[in-house]
Every structure is written in C-alpha cells, then in structure tokens.
Amino acid sequence: MSNKSSNRIVVPEAREALNRFKMEAANEVGVNLNQGYNGNLTSREAGSVGGQMVKKMIEAYENSVK
C-alpha cells in the first residue's frame, strides 16, 4: 500500500495563486486562516473554505462557457 498523497500541485508555479485563492475564499466565508499550518480549524470551517473555492471555480467555468 502506498502512502503517496494524490493531493499535489501539478504545476508548482501555481502554488502562490492557489494560496491567494484559498485566503480569498476564507475571507468571504469569515474563516480566519493563517499562513502555513491551520490545524486549529474545525471541520466545518475547513469545509466552508473548500466549498467556497469549489463554488467560485464552478461559477468561473460557467461564465467562461457562456
């Protein structure tokens, strides 16, 4: 069994943009993120940030298809 994470950034240059996107989404849902480790977040807070990111990505896709 492999311990290799499939959760990796394919384009390393995109890391900073993804971090900015995550911070923006967190601000929109009222979650206070720190740079680096955020292990103090509840599952609800982390899920809110991830959900907001997905929502924004879907909206961007839908707007590009129109």
N, CA, C and O atoms as a Maestro MAE file, in Angstrom:
{
 s_m_m2io_version
 :::
 2.0.0
}

f_m_ct {
 s_m_title
 :::
 protein
 m_atom[264] {
  # First column is atom index #
  i_m_mmod_type
  r_m_x_coord
  r_m_y_coord
  r_m_z_coord
  i_m_residue_number
  s_m_chain_name
  s_m_pdb_residue_name
  s_m_pdb_atom_name
  i_m_atomic_number
  :::
  1 25 0.844 -1.178 0.000 1 A "MET " " N  " 7
  2 3 0.000 0.000 0.000 1 A "MET " " CA " 6
  3 2 0.888 1.240 0.000 1 A "MET " " C  " 6
  4 15 1.881 1.299 0.725 1 A "MET " " O  " 8
  5 25 0.534 2.209 -0.801 2 A "SER " " N  " 7
  6 3 1.341 3.405 -0.955 2 A "SER " " CA " 6
  7 2 0.858 4.525 -0.038 2 A "SER " " C  " 6
  8 15 -0.347 4.715 0.127 2 A "SER " " O  " 8
  9 25 1.781 5.261 0.552 3 A "ASN " " N  " 7
  10 3 1.454 6.412 1.373 3 A "ASN " " CA " 6
  11 2 1.538 7.706 0.581 3 A "ASN " " C  " 6
  12 15 1.463 8.797 1.146 3 A "ASN " " O  " 8
  13 25 1.691 7.578 -0.713 4 A "LYS " " N  " 7
  14 3 1.853 8.735 -1.583 4 A "LYS " " CA " 6
  15 2 0.535 9.503 -1.680 4 A "LYS " " C  " 6
  16 15 -0.505 8.917 -1.982 4 A "LYS " " O  " 8
  17 25 0.574 10.779 -1.432 5 A "SER " " N  " 7
  18 3 -0.621 11.609 -1.496 5 A "SER " " CA " 6
  19 2 -0.949 11.965 -2.942 5 A "SER " " C  " 6
  20 15 -0.063 12.320 -3.719 5 A "SER " " O  " 8
  21 25 -2.208 11.869 -3.290 6 A "SER " " N  " 7
  22 3 -2.625 12.274 -4.634 6 A "SER " " CA " 6
  23 2 -3.005 13.748 -4.648 6 A "SER " " C  " 6
  24 15 -3.424 14.276 -5.678 6 A "SER " " O  " 8
  25 25 -2.861 14.400 -3.525 7 A "ASN " " N  " 7
  26 3 -3.249 15.787 -3.371 7 A "ASN " " CA " 6
  27 2 -2.032 16.688 -3.562 7 A "ASN " " C  " 6
  28 15 -1.571 17.340 -2.626 7 A "ASN " " O  " 8
  29 25 -1.519 16.710 -4.797 8 A "ARG " " N  " 7
  30 3 -0.325 17.500 -5.066 8 A "ARG " " CA " 6
  31 2 -0.602 18.487 -6.188 8 A "ARG " " C  " 6
  32 15 -1.490 18.272 -7.012 8 A "ARG " " O  " 8
  33 25 0.149 19.547 -6.211 9 A "ILE " " N  " 7
  34 3 0.002 20.564 -7.243 9 A "ILE " " CA " 6
  35 2 0.792 20.116 -8.470 9 A "ILE " " C  " 6
  36 15 1.998 19.880 -8.390 9 A "ILE " " O  " 8
  37 25 0.116 20.003 -9.585 10 A "VAL " " N  " 7
  38 3 0.739 19.541 -10.816 10 A "VAL " " CA " 6
  39 2 1.662 20.605 -11.381 10 A "VAL " " C  " 6
  40 15 2.719 20.289 -11.927 10 A "VAL " " O  " 8
  41 25 1.267 21.869 -11.251 11 A "VAL " " N  " 7
  42 3 2.074 22.989 -11.738 11 A "VAL " " CA " 6
  43 2 2.596 23.740 -10.510 11 A "VAL " " C  " 6
  44 15 1.861 24.530 -9.919 11 A "VAL " " O  " 8
  45 25 3.848 23.506 -10.120 12 A "PRO " " N  " 7
  46 3 4.377 24.130 -8.901 12 A "PRO " " CA " 6
  47 2 4.283 25.654 -8.894 12 A "PRO " " C  " 6
  48 15 4.165 26.265 -7.832 12 A "PRO " " O  " 8
  49 25 4.334 26.261 -10.066 13 A "GLU " " N  " 7
  50 3 4.255 27.722 -10.143 13 A "GLU " " CA " 6
  51 2 2.879 28.230 -9.720 13 A "GLU " " C  " 6
  52 15 2.726 29.420 -9.444 13 A "GLU " " O  " 8
  53 25 1.894 27.369 -9.664 14 A "ALA " " N  " 7
  54 3 0.532 27.771 -9.307 14 A "ALA " " CA " 6
  55 2 0.309 27.817 -7.796 14 A "ALA " " C  " 6
  56 15 -0.744 28.268 -7.345 14 A "ALA " " O  " 8
  57 25 1.272 27.365 -7.016 15 A "ARG " " N  " 7
  58 3 1.101 27.293 -5.563 15 A "ARG " " CA " 6
  59 2 0.686 28.626 -4.951 15 A "ARG " " C  " 6
  60 15 -0.246 28.661 -4.148 15 A "ARG " " O  " 8
  61 25 1.340 29.707 -5.301 16 A "GLU " " N  " 7
  62 3 1.036 31.009 -4.721 16 A "GLU " " CA " 6
  63 2 -0.369 31.473 -5.111 16 A "GLU " " C  " 6
  64 15 -1.091 32.032 -4.286 16 A "GLU " " O  " 8
  65 25 -0.751 31.243 -6.354 17 A "ALA " " N  " 7
  66 3 -2.102 31.622 -6.804 17 A "ALA " " CA " 6
  67 2 -3.158 30.818 -6.042 17 A "ALA " " C  " 6
  68 15 -4.194 31.365 -5.663 17 A "ALA " " O  " 8
  69 25 -2.907 29.538 -5.817 18 A "LEU " " N  " 7
  70 3 -3.849 28.714 -5.059 18 A "LEU " " CA " 6
  71 2 -3.952 29.185 -3.616 18 A "LEU " " C  " 6
  72 15 -5.042 29.187 -3.043 18 A "LEU " " O  " 8
  73 25 -2.840 29.582 -3.024 19 A "ASN " " N  " 7
  74 3 -2.864 30.108 -1.656 19 A "ASN " " CA " 6
  75 2 -3.661 31.406 -1.571 19 A "ASN " " C  " 6
  76 15 -4.424 31.608 -0.627 19 A "ASN " " O  " 8
  77 25 -3.482 32.286 -2.560 20 A "ARG " " N  " 7
  78 3 -4.260 33.542 -2.576 20 A "ARG " " CA " 6
  79 2 -5.750 33.244 -2.736 20 A "ARG " " C  " 6
  80 15 -6.593 33.857 -2.081 20 A "ARG " " O  " 8
  81 25 -6.058 32.290 -3.620 21 A "PHE " " N  " 7
  82 3 -7.447 31.900 -3.858 21 A "PHE " " CA " 6
  83 2 -8.070 31.347 -2.574 21 A "PHE " " C  " 6
  84 15 -9.211 31.671 -2.244 21 A "PHE " " O  " 8
  85 25 -7.322 30.516 -1.857 22 A "LYS " " N  " 7
  86 3 -7.803 29.937 -0.600 22 A "LYS " " CA " 6
  87 2 -8.045 31.023 0.437 22 A "LYS " " C  " 6
  88 15 -9.058 30.994 1.137 22 A "LYS " " O  " 8
  89 25 -7.131 31.980 0.547 23 A "MET " " N  " 7
  90 3 -7.284 33.071 1.516 23 A "MET " " CA " 6
  91 2 -8.504 33.938 1.182 23 A "MET " " C  " 6
  92 15 -9.245 34.354 2.073 23 A "MET " " O  " 8
  93 25 -8.699 34.200 -0.106 24 A "GLU " " N  " 7
  94 3 -9.846 34.983 -0.552 24 A "GLU " " CA " 6
  95 2 -11.156 34.262 -0.205 24 A "GLU " " C  " 6
  96 15 -12.094 34.884 0.293 24 A "GLU " " O  " 8
  97 25 -11.217 32.976 -0.463 25 A "ALA " " N  " 7
  98 3 -12.416 32.192 -0.153 25 A "ALA " " CA " 6
  99 2 -12.660 32.168 1.357 25 A "ALA " " C  " 6
  100 15 -13.804 32.275 1.799 25 A "ALA " " O  " 8
  101 25 -11.604 32.030 2.142 26 A "ALA " " N  " 7
  102 3 -11.739 32.007 3.599 26 A "ALA " " CA " 6
  103 2 -12.282 33.341 4.115 26 A "ALA " " C  " 6
  104 15 -13.136 33.365 5.001 26 A "ALA " " O  " 8
  105 25 -11.792 34.433 3.568 27 A "ASN " " N  " 7
  106 3 -12.293 35.746 3.979 27 A "ASN " " CA " 6
  107 2 -13.765 35.906 3.653 27 A "ASN " " C  " 6
  108 15 -14.514 36.498 4.430 27 A "ASN " " O  " 8
  109 25 -14.187 35.383 2.507 28 A "GLU " " N  " 7
  110 3 -15.583 35.507 2.086 28 A "GLU " " CA " 6
  111 2 -16.531 34.758 3.009 28 A "GLU " " C  " 6
  112 15 -17.668 35.192 3.200 28 A "GLU " " O  " 8
  113 25 -16.094 33.648 3.584 29 A "VAL " " N  " 7
  114 3 -16.961 32.880 4.481 29 A "VAL " " CA " 6
  115 2 -16.672 33.169 5.951 29 A "VAL " " C  " 6
  116 15 -17.277 32.556 6.830 29 A "VAL " " O  " 8
  117 25 -15.752 34.099 6.230 30 A "GLY " " N  " 7
  118 3 -15.482 34.529 7.599 30 A "GLY " " CA " 6
  119 2 -14.601 33.595 8.407 30 A "GLY " " C  " 6
  120 15 -14.708 33.549 9.633 30 A "GLY " " O  " 8
  121 25 -13.734 32.852 7.742 31 A "VAL " " N  " 7
  122 3 -12.807 31.947 8.430 31 A "VAL " " CA " 6
  123 2 -11.434 32.602 8.446 31 A "VAL " " C  " 6
  124 15 -10.937 33.052 7.414 31 A "VAL " " O  " 8
  125 25 -10.826 32.651 9.627 32 A "ASN " " N  " 7
  126 3 -9.521 33.287 9.779 32 A "ASN " " CA " 6
  127 2 -8.424 32.247 9.546 32 A "ASN " " C  " 6
  128 15 -8.167 31.401 10.403 32 A "ASN " " O  " 8
  129 25 -7.775 32.320 8.366 33 A "LEU " " N  " 7
  130 3 -6.674 31.406 8.048 33 A "LEU " " CA " 6
  131 2 -5.340 32.074 8.351 33 A "LEU " " C  " 6
  132 15 -5.193 33.288 8.210 33 A "LEU " " O  " 8
  133 25 -4.381 31.273 8.765 34 A "ASN " " N  " 7
  134 3 -3.012 31.736 8.959 34 A "ASN " " CA " 6
  135 2 -2.170 31.247 7.796 34 A "ASN " " C  " 6
  136 15 -2.528 30.271 7.136 34 A "ASN " " O  " 8
  137 25 -1.062 31.912 7.541 35 A "GLN " " N  " 7
  138 3 -0.104 31.396 6.563 35 A "GLN " " CA " 6
  139 2 0.499 30.140 7.164 35 A "GLN " " C  " 6
  140 15 0.906 30.141 8.326 35 A "GLN " " O  " 8
  141 25 0.560 29.075 6.392 36 A "GLY " " N  " 7
  142 3 1.144 27.832 6.883 36 A "GLY " " CA " 6
  143 2 0.099 26.930 7.515 36 A "GLY " " C  " 6
  144 15 -0.977 26.728 6.951 36 A "GLY " " O  " 8
  145 25 0.409 26.394 8.672 37 A "TYR " " N  " 7
  146 3 -0.411 25.375 9.343 37 A "TYR " " CA " 6
  147 2 -1.714 25.956 9.876 37 A "TYR " " C  " 6
  148 15 -1.719 27.000 10.528 37 A "TYR " " O  " 8
  149 25 -2.814 25.272 9.593 38 A "ASN " " N  " 7
  150 3 -4.127 25.688 10.079 38 A "ASN " " CA " 6
  151 2 -4.861 24.514 10.726 38 A "ASN " " C  " 6
  152 15 -6.063 24.340 10.525 38 A "ASN " " O  " 8
  153 25 -4.137 23.718 11.496 39 A "GLY " " N  " 7
  154 3 -4.711 22.546 12.138 39 A "GLY " " CA " 6
  155 2 -5.709 22.865 13.218 39 A "GLY " " C  " 6
  156 15 -6.372 21.965 13.733 39 A "GLY " " O  " 8
  157 25 -5.832 24.131 13.575 40 A "ASN " " N  " 7
  158 3 -6.773 24.531 14.611 40 A "ASN " " CA " 6
  159 2 -8.182 24.764 14.061 40 A "ASN " " C  " 6
  160 15 -9.097 25.059 14.830 40 A "ASN " " O  " 8
  161 25 -8.371 24.638 12.753 41 A "LEU " " N  " 7
  162 3 -9.691 24.842 12.166 41 A "LEU " " CA " 6
  163 2 -10.597 23.661 12.467 41 A "LEU " " C  " 6
  164 15 -10.154 22.516 12.549 41 A "LEU " " O  " 8
  165 25 -11.868 23.968 12.628 42 A "THR " " N  " 7
  166 3 -12.838 22.883 12.762 42 A "THR " " CA " 6
  167 2 -13.111 22.304 11.375 42 A "THR " " C  " 6
  168 15 -12.788 22.924 10.362 42 A "THR " " O  " 8
  169 25 -13.700 21.128 11.338 43 A "SER " " N  " 7
  170 3 -14.068 20.523 10.055 43 A "SER " " CA " 6
  171 2 -15.063 21.404 9.319 43 A "SER " " C  " 6
  172 15 -15.006 21.527 8.096 43 A "SER " " O  " 8
  173 25 -15.963 22.009 10.053 44 A "ARG " " N  " 7
  174 3 -16.955 22.897 9.443 44 A "ARG " " CA " 6
  175 2 -16.283 24.090 8.782 44 A "ARG " " C  " 6
  176 15 -16.644 24.459 7.664 44 A "ARG " " O  " 8
  177 25 -15.297 24.705 9.463 45 A "GLU " " N  " 7
  178 3 -14.594 25.856 8.888 45 A "GLU " " CA " 6
  179 2 -13.811 25.455 7.639 45 A "GLU " " C  " 6
  180 15 -13.878 26.133 6.613 45 A "GLU " " O  " 8
  181 25 -13.078 24.363 7.730 46 A "ALA " " N  " 7
  182 3 -12.292 23.898 6.587 46 A "ALA " " CA " 6
  183 2 -13.208 23.552 5.417 46 A "ALA " " C  " 6
  184 15 -12.894 23.864 4.269 46 A "ALA " " O  " 8
  185 25 -14.335 22.910 5.702 47 A "GLY " " N  " 7
  186 3 -15.290 22.573 4.662 47 A "GLY " " CA " 6
  187 2 -15.912 23.795 4.026 47 A "GLY " " C  " 6
  188 15 -16.187 23.804 2.826 47 A "GLY " " O  " 8
  189 25 -16.137 24.836 4.827 48 A "SER " " N  " 7
  190 3 -16.687 26.074 4.293 48 A "SER " " CA " 6
  191 2 -15.730 26.714 3.301 48 A "SER " " C  " 6
  192 15 -16.150 27.216 2.259 48 A "SER " " O  " 8
  193 25 -14.456 26.695 3.623 49 A "VAL " " N  " 7
  194 3 -13.446 27.275 2.727 49 A "VAL " " CA " 6
  195 2 -13.379 26.462 1.435 49 A "VAL " " C  " 6
  196 15 -13.405 27.028 0.343 49 A "VAL " " O  " 8
  197 25 -13.292 25.149 1.556 50 A "GLY " " N  " 7
  198 3 -13.240 24.293 0.375 50 A "GLY " " CA " 6
  199 2 -14.494 24.418 -0.470 50 A "GLY " " C  " 6
  200 15 -14.417 24.461 -1.698 50 A "GLY " " O  " 8
  201 25 -15.639 24.474 0.172 51 A "GLY " " N  " 7
  202 3 -16.895 24.623 -0.551 51 A "GLY " " CA " 6
  203 2 -16.980 25.936 -1.295 51 A "GLY " " C  " 6
  204 15 -17.475 25.991 -2.421 51 A "GLY " " O  " 8
  205 25 -16.495 26.999 -0.666 52 A "GLN " " N  " 7
  206 3 -16.493 28.316 -1.318 52 A "GLN " " CA " 6
  207 2 -15.552 28.312 -2.521 52 A "GLN " " C  " 6
  208 15 -15.855 28.918 -3.549 52 A "GLN " " O  " 8
  209 25 -14.412 27.631 -2.395 53 A "MET " " N  " 7
  210 3 -13.478 27.540 -3.517 53 A "MET " " CA " 6
  211 2 -14.124 26.812 -4.694 53 A "MET " " C  " 6
  212 15 -14.008 27.248 -5.839 53 A "MET " " O  " 8
  213 25 -14.806 25.698 -4.408 54 A "VAL " " N  " 7
  214 3 -15.473 24.936 -5.471 54 A "VAL " " CA " 6
  215 2 -16.570 25.770 -6.110 54 A "VAL " " C  " 6
  216 15 -16.720 25.779 -7.332 54 A "VAL " " O  " 8
  217 25 -17.333 26.467 -5.288 55 A "LYS " " N  " 7
  218 3 -18.417 27.315 -5.797 55 A "LYS " " CA " 6
  219 2 -17.865 28.362 -6.764 55 A "LYS " " C  " 6
  220 15 -18.429 28.586 -7.835 55 A "LYS " " O  " 8
  221 25 -16.768 28.996 -6.381 56 A "LYS " " N  " 7
  222 3 -16.165 30.030 -7.233 56 A "LYS " " CA " 6
  223 2 -15.590 29.435 -8.521 56 A "LYS " " C  " 6
  224 15 -15.663 30.061 -9.578 56 A "LYS " " O  " 8
  225 25 -15.016 28.223 -8.436 57 A "MET " " N  " 7
  226 3 -14.483 27.583 -9.636 57 A "MET " " CA " 6
  227 2 -15.608 27.215 -10.602 57 A "MET " " C  " 6
  228 15 -15.462 27.371 -11.814 57 A "MET " " O  " 8
  229 25 -16.721 26.730 -10.070 58 A "ILE " " N  " 7
  230 3 -17.864 26.388 -10.926 58 A "ILE " " CA " 6
  231 2 -18.428 27.641 -11.578 58 A "ILE " " C  " 6
  232 15 -18.742 27.631 -12.768 58 A "ILE " " O  " 8
  233 25 -18.559 28.726 -10.809 59 A "GLU " " N  " 7
  234 3 -19.054 29.991 -11.365 59 A "GLU " " CA " 6
  235 2 -18.136 30.493 -12.480 59 A "GLU " " C  " 6
  236 15 -18.614 30.949 -13.519 59 A "GLU " " O  " 8
  237 25 -16.821 30.411 -12.267 60 A "ALA " " N  " 7
  238 3 -15.866 30.859 -13.281 60 A "ALA " " CA " 6
  239 2 -15.992 30.024 -14.545 60 A "ALA " " C  " 6
  240 15 -15.935 30.556 -15.654 60 A "ALA " " O  " 8
  241 25 -16.164 28.720 -14.381 61 A "TYR " " N  " 7
  242 3 -16.323 27.838 -15.537 61 A "TYR " " CA " 6
  243 2 -17.606 28.169 -16.285 61 A "TYR " " C  " 6
  244 15 -17.600 28.301 -17.509 61 A "TYR " " O  " 8
  245 25 -18.696 28.301 -15.557 62 A "GLU " " N  " 7
  246 3 -19.983 28.604 -16.189 62 A "GLU " " CA " 6
  247 2 -19.927 29.933 -16.934 62 A "GLU " " C  " 6
  248 15 -20.507 30.061 -18.012 62 A "GLU " " O  " 8
  249 25 -19.238 30.919 -16.375 63 A "ASN " " N  " 7
  250 3 -19.114 32.218 -17.045 63 A "ASN " " CA " 6
  251 2 -18.248 32.126 -18.295 63 A "ASN " " C  " 6
  252 15 -18.454 32.870 -19.254 63 A "ASN " " O  " 8
  253 25 -17.282 31.216 -18.286 64 A "SER " " N  " 7
  254 3 -16.409 31.088 -19.469 64 A "SER " " CA " 6
  255 2 -17.084 30.329 -20.600 64 A "SER " " C  " 6
  256 15 -16.690 30.474 -21.757 64 A "SER " " O  " 8
  257 25 -18.092 29.524 -20.289 65 A "VAL " " N  " 7
  258 3 -18.780 28.732 -21.279 65 A "VAL " " CA " 6
  259 2 -19.875 29.543 -21.982 65 A "VAL " " C  " 6
  260 15 -20.231 29.247 -23.123 65 A "VAL " " O  " 8
  261 25 -20.390 30.531 -21.324 66 A "LYS " " N  " 7
  262 3 -21.487 31.353 -21.882 66 A "LYS " " CA " 6
  263 2 -21.062 32.128 -23.082 66 A "LYS " " C  " 6
  264 15 -21.866 32.861 -23.660 66 A "LYS " " O  " 8
  :::
 }
 m_bond[263] {
  # First column is bond index #
  i_m_from
  i_m_to
  i_m_order
  :::
  1 1 2 1
  2 2 3 1
  3 3 4 2
  4 3 5 1
  5 5 6 1
  6 6 7 1
  7 7 8 2
  8 7 9 1
  9 9 10 1
  10 10 11 1
  11 11 12 2
  12 11 13 1
  13 13 14 1
  14 14 15 1
  15 15 16 2
  16 15 17 1
  17 17 18 1
  18 18 19 1
  19 19 20 2
  20 19 21 1
  21 21 22 1
  22 22 23 1
  23 23 24 2
  24 23 25 1
  25 25 26 1
  26 26 27 1
  27 27 28 2
  28 27 29 1
  29 29 30 1
  30 30 31 1
  31 31 32 2
  32 31 33 1
  33 33 34 1
  34 34 35 1
  35 35 36 2
  36 35 37 1
  37 37 38 1
  38 38 39 1
  39 39 40 2
  40 39 41 1
  41 41 42 1
  42 42 43 1
  43 43 44 2
  44 43 45 1
  45 45 46 1
  46 46 47 1
  47 47 48 2
  48 47 49 1
  49 49 50 1
  50 50 51 1
  51 51 52 2
  52 51 53 1
  53 53 54 1
  54 54 55 1
  55 55 56 2
  56 55 57 1
  57 57 58 1
  58 58 59 1
  59 59 60 2
  60 59 61 1
  61 61 62 1
  62 62 63 1
  63 63 64 2
  64 63 65 1
  65 65 66 1
  66 66 67 1
  67 67 68 2
  68 67 69 1
  69 69 70 1
  70 70 71 1
  71 71 72 2
  72 71 73 1
  73 73 74 1
  74 74 75 1
  75 75 76 2
  76 75 77 1
  77 77 78 1
  78 78 79 1
  79 79 80 2
  80 79 81 1
  81 81 82 1
  82 82 83 1
  83 83 84 2
  84 83 85 1
  85 85 86 1
  86 86 87 1
  87 87 88 2
  88 87 89 1
  89 89 90 1
  90 90 91 1
  91 91 92 2
  92 91 93 1
  93 93 94 1
  94 94 95 1
  95 95 96 2
  96 95 97 1
  97 97 98 1
  98 98 99 1
  99 99 100 2
  100 99 101 1
  101 101 102 1
  102 102 103 1
  103 103 104 2
  104 103 105 1
  105 105 106 1
  106 106 107 1
  107 107 108 2
  108 107 109 1
  109 109 110 1
  110 110 111 1
  111 111 112 2
  112 111 113 1
  113 113 114 1
  114 114 115 1
  115 115 116 2
  116 115 117 1
  117 117 118 1
  118 118 119 1
  119 119 120 2
  120 119 121 1
  121 121 122 1
  122 122 123 1
  123 123 124 2
  124 123 125 1
  125 125 126 1
  126 126 127 1
  127 127 128 2
  128 127 129 1
  129 129 130 1
  130 130 131 1
  131 131 132 2
  132 131 133 1
  133 133 134 1
  134 134 135 1
  135 135 136 2
  136 135 137 1
  137 137 138 1
  138 138 139 1
  139 139 140 2
  140 139 141 1
  141 141 142 1
  142 142 143 1
  143 143 144 2
  144 143 145 1
  145 145 146 1
  146 146 147 1
  147 147 148 2
  148 147 149 1
  149 149 150 1
  150 150 151 1
  151 151 152 2
  152 151 153 1
  153 153 154 1
  154 154 155 1
  155 155 156 2
  156 155 157 1
  157 157 158 1
  158 158 159 1
  159 159 160 2
  160 159 161 1
  161 161 162 1
  162 162 163 1
  163 163 164 2
  164 163 165 1
  165 165 166 1
  166 166 167 1
  167 167 168 2
  168 167 169 1
  169 169 170 1
  170 170 171 1
  171 171 172 2
  172 171 173 1
  173 173 174 1
  174 174 175 1
  175 175 176 2
  176 175 177 1
  177 177 178 1
  178 178 179 1
  179 179 180 2
  180 179 181 1
  181 181 182 1
  182 182 183 1
  183 183 184 2
  184 183 185 1
  185 185 186 1
  186 186 187 1
  187 187 188 2
  188 187 189 1
  189 189 190 1
  190 190 191 1
  191 191 192 2
  192 191 193 1
  193 193 194 1
  194 194 195 1
  195 195 196 2
  196 195 197 1
  197 197 198 1
  198 198 199 1
  199 199 200 2
  200 199 201 1
  201 201 202 1
  202 202 203 1
  203 203 204 2
  204 203 205 1
  205 205 206 1
  206 206 207 1
  207 207 208 2
  208 207 209 1
  209 209 210 1
  210 210 211 1
  211 211 212 2
  212 211 213 1
  213 213 214 1
  214 214 215 1
  215 215 216 2
  216 215 217 1
  217 217 218 1
  218 218 219 1
  219 219 220 2
  220 219 221 1
  221 221 222 1
  222 222 223 1
  223 223 224 2
  224 223 225 1
  225 225 226 1
  226 226 227 1
  227 227 228 2
  228 227 229 1
  229 229 230 1
  230 230 231 1
  231 231 232 2
  232 231 233 1
  233 233 234 1
  234 234 235 1
  235 235 236 2
  236 235 237 1
  237 237 238 1
  238 238 239 1
  239 239 240 2
  240 239 241 1
  241 241 242 1
  242 242 243 1
  243 243 244 2
  244 243 245 1
  245 245 246 1
  246 246 247 1
  247 247 248 2
  248 247 249 1
  249 249 250 1
  250 250 251 1
  251 251 252 2
  252 251 253 1
  253 253 254 1
  254 254 255 1
  255 255 256 2
  256 255 257 1
  257 257 258 1
  258 258 259 1
  259 259 260 2
  260 259 261 1
  261 261 262 1
  262 262 263 1
  263 263 264 2
  :::
 }
}
